[in-house]
Amino acid sequence: MPTVTLAASHHLSRLWEVILALHIFSAVIGFGIVFAYPLFMTVGARLDATAMPWFHQMQQAVSRRLVSPALVLVVVFGVALASKLSVWGAFYVQWGIGAAIVIGALEGMVMIPRTGRLAELARRDVGDRVHSRGTLGPEYHAVQRQVLAVAGLISGLVLATVVLMALHVGG
């Protein structure tokens, strides 16, 4: 009987290792792109302003179809891990929950609507590649600064969360 118990215990241990890996994969897949947005937005606007309507539509789609679902998975796998390890009282777990709420709110209330607005403004300001009407205007740049600031905040929250979780701060 001990062999069966040992084997079952080993398989359960492997299951939790897989859940931890899925938790990490979800964070990397969901938030990796967010770190590149400032570069894409700044360089893209300088190199080819007519590409910006497409870029911002894609950015909005990525937030809706990649970042938001990945955030849900990060939370689901994190809840499973916190429950299994009985670490609900640990600071890093509480921080992670708070960060997930803030990131979700920023994505839903700022990033998704503002990137849609940037696409509209860019389309208005520069048109398309064939009938370009000029440069990106001041309203575009004002909204762009807001989006860049929020993307920076999200990136900072993600980095802080990774450090706190990796170090098990307060655990």
N, C-alpha and C positions, 0 to 999 in steps of 0.2 A: 504493500500500500504506500509506503513512503516514496517509491519511485513515481507513482501516479501523481501524488501530491506535489512532488518536486517538479515534474514535467508541467503540470497545470500552473504552478506558480511561475515557472519560467515563461510560459506562454502569456500569462497575464502581465508579467513584467515587460515582455516584448510589446504587448498591446499598448501599454502606457508610453513606451518609448516611441511607438508609431504615432500616438496621439500628440506627444510633444513635438515630433517632427512635423506633423500636419499643422500644428499651432504656429511653428516657425515658418513653414512654407507659406501659410496664409498671409503672414505679416510681410514676408519678402515680396510675394506676388502682388499683394494689394498696395503696398506703400513704396516699393522700389521706384516706380515711375514718378511718384510725387517729388522725389529728389531731383529729377531731371527737368521738371516743368520750368523752373526759373531760367535755366540755360536755353531750353527750347523757345520760351517766350521772348527772351531778350535778343538772342542771336537771330531767331526766325524773323522777328519784326524788322531787324536791320538788313538781313540778307534778301528777304522777299516778302514784303508786306502783303502781297496778294495771296500768299499761302496761309495767312493768319485766320481767315474765316474757316477754312478746312481744319486747321490745327485746333482751333477752339471748339469746333463741333466734335472732333475726335477726343479732345480733353474732357468734354462733358460726357461723351459716351463711355470713356474709360472710368470716370467717377461713378457713373450709374451702373455699369456692367462688370467692373472689375474691383474698384476700391471698395464700394459699399458691400457687395457680397463677401469679399475677403474679410472685411471688418466683422461681419456677422460670424464667419468661420473662426476668426481669431477669438472672439468672445465665447463661442460654443466650446471650442477646444480648451480655452483657458478656464472656463467654468468646470469642465470635466476634470482637468488637472488639479485645480484648487480643491475640488471636492474630494478627489482621490487622495491627495496629499494632506488634507485637513489644514490648509494654510489660509483660510478665509480672513483671519486676523492679521496676516502679514501685510506690512506696508506696501510691498511691491505688488501684491494682488489688488489691494484697494486702489493704488495708483493706476494700475492697468485698467481696472473697471472705469475709473474716472476719466482716464485718457481716452478710452474707447467711446465713452459718452460724448466727450468734447469733440473728438475727431468726427464722429457721426453727425453731430450737430453742425459742425463747420462745413462738412461735405454737403449736407442737405440744405443748409440755410445760406451758405455763401458760395462754395465752389461750383456746385451744379448750376445755380441760377446765374452767377456772375460770369462763368465761362460761356454760357449761352448768350449773355449780353455782349460779351467781347466778340463773339462770332457775328452778332448783328451789327455792332459798331464797326468792325473791320470790313464787313460787306458793304456797309454804307460808305465808309471812308475811302476804300480802295477799289471796290467793285471786284471784278474777276481778272484773270490774267490777260484776257483779250481786250477788255475795255477798262483798264485801270484808270481811276480818276484822281489818283494822288497819293498822299501819305496818310498815315494813321493820325487822327485828330486828338485834341486835348482830352475829350471825354473818354476815348479809348484808353489813353495813357493813365487817366485817373482810376478807371476800373481795373486796369492792368496792375497798378500799384497795390490795390486792395487784394487782388487775387495772389500776387506775389507775396504779400505780407502773410496772408492766411496759409498759403502753401509752405512758407517758411515756418510758421507756427506749428503746422501739422508735422513737418519734418522734425522740428525740435522735440515735439511730444513723442514721436516714434523713437527717436534716438534716446531720449531720457528713459523711456519705458524699457527699451532693450537693455540699457545699462542697469537699471534697477532690478529687472528680472534676472539678468545674468548673474548679478552679485547677490541676489536674494536679499535685498536691503530690507531690514525690519522683519526678517523671517525667522 
